[in-house]
Amino acid sequence: MTSTWTEPANTPLALLLLGQGTDPASERGVDCPGDLPAPSDPDLVARATAAKAALGDRVFVLGHHYQRDEVIQFADVTGDSFKLAREAAAKPDAEFIVFCGVHFMAESADILTSAAQQVILPDLAAGCSMADMAVLGQVETAWDQFADLGIAGDIVPVTYMNSSADIKGFVGRNGGVVCTSSNAERALRWAYEQGQKVFFLPDQHLGRNTAVLEMGFDLDDCVLYDPHKPQGGLTAEQLRDAKMILWRGHCSVHGRFTIDSVREVRERVPGVNVLVHPECRHEVVRAADYVGSTEYIIKALDAAPAGSAWAVGTELNLVRRLALAHPDKQIMFLDRTVCYCSTMNRIDLPHLVWALEELVAGRVPNQITVDEDTAKYARVALDQMLALP
């Protein structure tokens, strides 16, 4: 059996890459409107090739799985955010690390690489809406509230890799750990050996899904802290009784998928396997057949038997790339309409060409640096993750 990739439709309610419009069915913060960009000018491919060749081993280009194909073709390594940061640290002879991802990823690379290396983000507007939902001042206010209630000593902070260096630094200062979507359960089990409660930042869905589906907690064991409400919108009793305090943050892409998406694809494609990322909403993860990180998703589809059908709930660039790489399998996007990570897609070929050509000219554009104190404590939290059993 061979399959043909079907591009999700560009409907008025689609989450598109640029422009105008919103989708009222999505969670707050999920605005991704406009028309898809035209294919890059072929001259840009030649310019990128020439600039990268001129720099040689002085440059190391990292490409996140959610990047466009036009960018991925120039990546020396592809992967998720933590894998890429570790790959950067493993290349100490590379003078320049060009990170085709988003801001928090470039910060992590700067933390893990040497002072002699310079990390470049081709477009400084490539941020992460999830990471931006946890602001250090708000998190510190919450921690002060916990202290006033006399529970801060019982709480271990855990932050997802998809957070700013400031938040990783906060977690390191307060005896916590960083986690990824692959090792969240291990990180949480370690945290509960250190304290009675966990303060999980910034993605409520990953925290809830891991606690309930992998650790056996009840939904009632988890409370949602909203930084825009007094005391997070929670009573003192709720905070004292909770085993996990979840920050009110989410991924704008993975928050798009709904239980209706799952039902619709099961009706349309008999025998389909539903495979989703743990950043999806709890009810979507419960309804799926398989759940895992981007690396897990890639490995699962690589190992899937020919002729099998898969509906995948993660960013569209990755799903399309996997479908085209496996024509013997029926791989489709879980949603029927377009949904890109809008900030990730700001790193396009024109920006990459500009960054590489600036380096060739002896200028370092858009360097990402983390201040020494923040980097020190963020590294503590990252090293604690690396030391997990």
N, C-alpha and C positions, 0 to 999 in steps of 0.2 A: 504493500500500500504506500502511495506517496500522497503528500498533502501540499496544498498551496496556501501560503500565508494570506489571510484576509485582514486588511487594515481596518481597525475600528473606525466607525463613521464620524465625520466632523459635523455633529449636530449642534443646534444652538445651546444645548446644555452640556456639551463636551467640555472637558478641561483641556484647553488648547495651550499652545506655547506662549504666544504673545498677543497683545491687543486689548480688547474690551469684553466685558461680560462676566457673569458669575454663575455658579451652579448652586441654587438654594437647597438642593438635596444633600450637599456635602457639609462636613463640619466647618465651623468657622476657621478662617485662614486658608481655605482651599480656593484660591482665585488663580486661574491659570488660563486666561482667555486669548483669543486672536487666531490668526492664520499661521500655518506652519511655514517655516522659512523655505525659500527656494534653495535648490541644491547649490553647494558652494561653487564658486568660479574655479574651473580646472587649473587656472594659473596658480591658485593658492596651494594646490597640492604640490606643484613643482617648487614653489617658494619654501614651503615647509620642509620638503625633502632636502633642498639645498642648505637651508639654515641648520637643520639638524646634523647634516653631514659635516658642515663647517665646524660645528661645536664638538663633534665626536664624543669621546668619553667624558668631556667636561659636563655634559648635560644628561640627565636621567628623567625621562618623561613617564609619569604615572597616570593611568586612565581608570577611573571608576567604572564599574559595570553599567551605570546608568547613563554614561556619556553617549553622544551620537557616534555613529560609525565613522564619520569623517574625521573625528578626533581620535577614536580608538585605534585607527590604522597607524598612528604615529606613536602610540604608547609602547614603551619598553616592557612594561608589566601592567596587567589588568587585575582588578580585584576589588574587594570591599574596602572600607575606609581603614580598618586596622591592618589588614594585610599590606596595603599600600604604604602605610606609615612604617611598618616593619621593613618592607623592601627598601625604603629610602634609607633607613638606619643601617641596612646591610650593604650600602654602597658608599662607604666613607670617601672614596676617591672622586666621586661625582661632585663637582664644584656647584652645580646648579640642579635643584630638584624642581621641575616644572610639574605642578600638581593639577591635573585636569579633574577637578572634583569641586568641593565647596569649601567654604572658609574654615570650618572647624577641622576638616581633614588636613588642610595645609598647616593649621596650628599644631596638630598632633605630630605631623612630620617635623616641624621645627623643634618641638620638644624632644623628639627621639633622635634627631640628627646632631652632628657636631657643630660647634660654633663656626667652623671653617666653611660650612655648607650654607647655601642661601636657597630658601624655598620661595617659589614664585607661583602666584595664582593668576592665570591669564586675564581674568575679569574679577575685579574686587566686588562686583555686585552679585557674584555667585555665593550666596549665603545659604542658610537652611532654616526654613520656617520653624521646624521643631526645635532646633537649638536656640533660636531667638525667643522661644516661648519661656525659657528659664533664664531670667536676668539675675545677676549676682545679688543686687540689692534686694530683690524680692525674696530670693532664697535665704539670704541672711536674716531678713525680717521674720520669715517662717521659723528659722532655727532659734531666734530669740524668743518667739512665742512658745516653742517647745521647752526652752529653758525655763521660762516663767511658769509653765505648768509642771515643772519638775520631771519631765520625761526625756530631755535631751540626752541625758546620760545613758538611757536605754536604747537610743536610736543609732543605727549605723547608716550613713548615707551611701547610696550606690547610684552612680550615674552611668547612663548609656554612653557609648563612644560618641554618639551623635549629640554632643554638647560642646559648649565653648570651653576654651582653656580656663577661663575664670571659674566655671562650674567644676571642672576637673580639679583645679587648685583648691577650691572650697572643700571638695570631698577628701582630697589628700590631707588637708589640714585637720580634718575632723575624723580621721581614722577609718575612712571608707575605701571604696574600690571602684574602678571603672569596669564595665562589662560590655560585651558585644552581644549581638543576637544569637551567636553560637554558644556562648558560655554563660548566659544570664543565670541559668539554674545553678551552676557551680558557684558563681559569684554570690548569689543569694544564700546558698547553703553556708558558705563561708561567713557571710554577714550575720546570719542567725546564730553562729557559734560565738560571735563577738558581742552580740546584744540581743534584746528581745523584740525590737522593731526595726523596720527598714524604711528609710525615706528615699523613694525611688524617683530619679530625675532622668530626662524630662518627659519620657514617653509613657503615658499612662497605660497604653495598650500592651506594650512589651512587658511591663511590670505585672499587670493584672494577669495576662495570659500565662506568664511563667509561674506566678504564685499559685494560680488555681489549677491549671492543666498539668503542670509538671511537679508541683510540690504538694498538691492535695489541699490547699487552702479553700475556704468558702469565699464566695464573693463578698459576704458580710465582713470578712477579715480585712478587706481593703477599703480604704476611704480615699476620696478624691479631694485634694487640696487645691482650691482655686485662689491664686494670688491676688485676684481682683476683688475678693470679698473679705470682710473682716474675719480674722482668724481662719482664713481659708474657706469660709462658709461652713465650718465644722464646730461642733460643741466641744467643750473640754472633755466630756465623757467619751465622745466619739474618738478623739485623738488618743486618749488614755487606753481605750479598749482595742484600738486597731493594731493589727500585726504589721500591716504595710500601709504607709502613707504615700499615695501616688500624686505626683505633680500633674496639674492639668495641662498636658502637652500632647501633641500627636503629630504624625507624619501627614502632610497634606496630600500625598499621593495614596498611601495605603489606607488613609481614612476614607477614601473615595469608595472603596469596595463595600457592598452591602449584602445582607442575607438574600435580598432579591436577586442580586447578581449570581449567587450560587444556585438558587432555585431555577432561575431562567436557563442557565447553561446545562443543568442536569436534565431539564425537560427537552432541551434542544439537541443534546448530544448524549444519547444513551451510553452508559458505561464510562463516562468521562471521569478522570481523576482530577480533583480540585486540589491545587497546590498553592499555598499562600505564605506570605511573610508574616512573622509574629508581630509586626507593627500594625497589622489589620485589627479591626474591632473584634471584641471577644466573641460575639455571636457568629462572625464570619469564620474565625479560627475554629470554633466548635463545629461548624458545619463542614469544614474542609476535610479532605482525606489525609493530607500531608501538610506539615508546617515546618518552615525552616528559613535560615538566612539565605542571602543571595548565593553564597557558595554551596549551600545545601541544595538549593533549587537547581543550580547548574549541574551538580553531580547526579541528582535524581533524574533529570532529563537525559543526561548522558547514558545512564544505566537502564533507562526505560526500554521495554521491548518494542521492536518495530511494530507499527500498526496501532499502538496504544494512543489514547486521546487524553490531552491534558489542558485544563484551563488554569492559567497561572495568574495569581494576584500579586504582581509587583510592577515596577516601573516599565513602561512600554518599550523603551529602547532595548532593554535586556530581553524582554519576551520576544520581540521581533527577531533579535539576533539569534536566540536559541531556536526559534521556529525555522529560520533559514538554514541553520547549521544541522538540523535534523529533519530533512524532508521525508524521511520514512515514518515519521510520527506526526500526529495531528496535534499541533501546539497552538493554543489560541489565548488571547487576552481575556481575563475574567470579566472585564467590563466591556460593554458593546460600544463605548465611545472613547475617544482619545484621552489619555491621561499621562502626560509627561511630568517629570520633576522640572518645574519651570526655572528654578534657580540653577540647577545642575546644567541645564541646557543653555545657560548663558555662556558657558565655555564652548564656543564654536570655533570653526577653523580660522576665520579671520583673527580672532583674539589669540589663538595659539601661534599663528604666523607672526603676528605683531610681537608677541613675547619672545619668540625664538630669534627674530631678526634684531630686536633690541639687544639681546645677549651677544649676538655676533658683533654688533656695533660697539660693544664694551659698556653698555648701560644695563642696569638691573631693574626691571620694571616690577611693580606690585609685589615687593618682597614682604613676606609674612613673618613677623617676629613676635615672640611671646616674651614678656618681661621676665627677668631672672627669677623673681620671687614666685610668681605664678607658675612658671615652668618647673621650678623646684618641687612644689607640692603636687602639681599635676603629674609629674614624673613618679612621685611616691605612689599615687593612686594607680597609675599605669603599671608600675613595677609590682604592685600588690596583685594586679590582675594576672601578670605573667607568672607569679608565684603560686597561683591557685592549683590545688591538687588535681 
